[in-house]
């Protein structure tokens, strides 16, 4: 059977991992293409892949693309013959790239919910504000659209589905815990685009509890977690993409997302916020219009530059509680990734690595037909075990702590 051509959109830290992994698994695909607003950034990624010897005799063609233009996206899909599009650009482009796929029949994969640059922290469920409105269009066009196929959202959604399929008759709670116990050595930096990172933490914290949306402030609710490898870590109840889809499938369960933060990060974040430097509303400075958040982004380290000095590990997993045959129980399904190992393999830090490998696994499963469902889905709507087993082959193994101990799935 002819292998599908694939188009990667984006050339940042996560896109770098995606391109490296697609190159390593190139036998699963036909022609490989990479597009970015600034073509030279895509060229730099390809040059690094070639230098690491990941491409062999294959090639990756690069293109300039304004991905905010759905027509331009559709035109490039047609020109390249792409049958699978992996969107790892800014979440501001999701809807235009998705529309380009609907217009051409190409499969669509992304790693985060669409965001409107003019809005922060909209009314939940966030997917309902954008992507889910195109469900009928995807089904009518026979387009497979896999939403949120990064790590969180993505792999953690598959962990919940694995718990549903193999551990419980009824799920009572899903607590997603994301801990980065690594160190980049800078005074202050974010692990991915600062603008997106700060937008995530300046709005209302939404969780799904007691069959309804609950609202909190960021850093209002925290607790200590004792986790494999990284040990005891403090994590705070945070708003996050996967809560907004998992709450739809698991309506009777409490769904919460917890992210680890150190005291230093919280202090600097608080100062920036209280000074108004995280605002997206322009201010006038000596006659010039300046957006404070964009200024902060400009002076912080580029996340892509953190990788060479990053040490330590991440631990991300789901603590799922439920009942089976009337008996209560719990499982912790998780992955541990190493920053230095990620850098040695693909030149990225572990956060980008954990986010970039899963969409490639999703693309492979679509190419093989296992996930080519011809409709819009979130990851928890799809069989979890094939995805998680493939991720293990690709460098992100899954482990589970249950009544039998701590072991691979």
C-alpha angles and dihedrals in degrees: 000000000000113000117238121249113239131210122200114202115201135035105214129111097293092042088053090059092045092053093047092049094046088051090052090049096037093133088073091061143049119222117355123218134180126196134187137162087249105044093197090068090057089047089054091053091050091048090055091049090052091047091053091050094238097131102054107184093339125101136213115214115212129212140183112240138174095211091187086074110078091194092055090049091051091047092053092047089054093044093051096038088230114178095178124043119194107198110202099150125106115314086240088079100049098103096047093047091046090051090050089055093048090051093051103031095243120146114252130214128177137168105217143027118274115262130203108222090220095054134061125197103352129199112294142284087053095193088058090062094060129353099036089058087070096053094104092046091053092049092047091051094042090238121158108220116180109191126205098007098161122096101278103037097027119029092039088055089054089050089057091049091049089053089050094048101041111018115030143039089199128022116213102177142004117198113185113201123194117187126175105190092174131109127221095187096233125122090240133348141144123237094229137013105335092215092056092040095054094042087058093060105035098071137062118307108234123196130169110237133154091004094301142080114270122200128214138159121255112271090011095113121039138158140176119255126197105211138175116276096349095059125199113006135166115235130181132217104258138176113251142166100251094058087065095058101031090055088061095053096037100039094158095050130082109244119196136166122211124191127190120238132173124225091252094056092047092049095050092043090051093050093049092048096045091050090053093245093129092057120118091204111104121242128197116246117181090332095313126112110233129180105215095212092052090050091053089048090052095053098043120087116274104254089228089064094059097072102082093058100036117120134173135042144280128225119196124170152133125255102203123187125190147119134272122190087351094304120119120229146149139220133192112211113188154148131222118205129187122223095209093049090051091051093048091052105039107000095251135108121253097262091059090042095055090047096044105047097058098060088053090052088050090051091051092050090050090048090051091048096242094110099024093114099154094229141072116280142161117230094259089061090066133070106279105200098065089051095047094044091051090049088055089057090048097052106275107094120188124224131187133206110206139136089301094055134250112331145137115279 
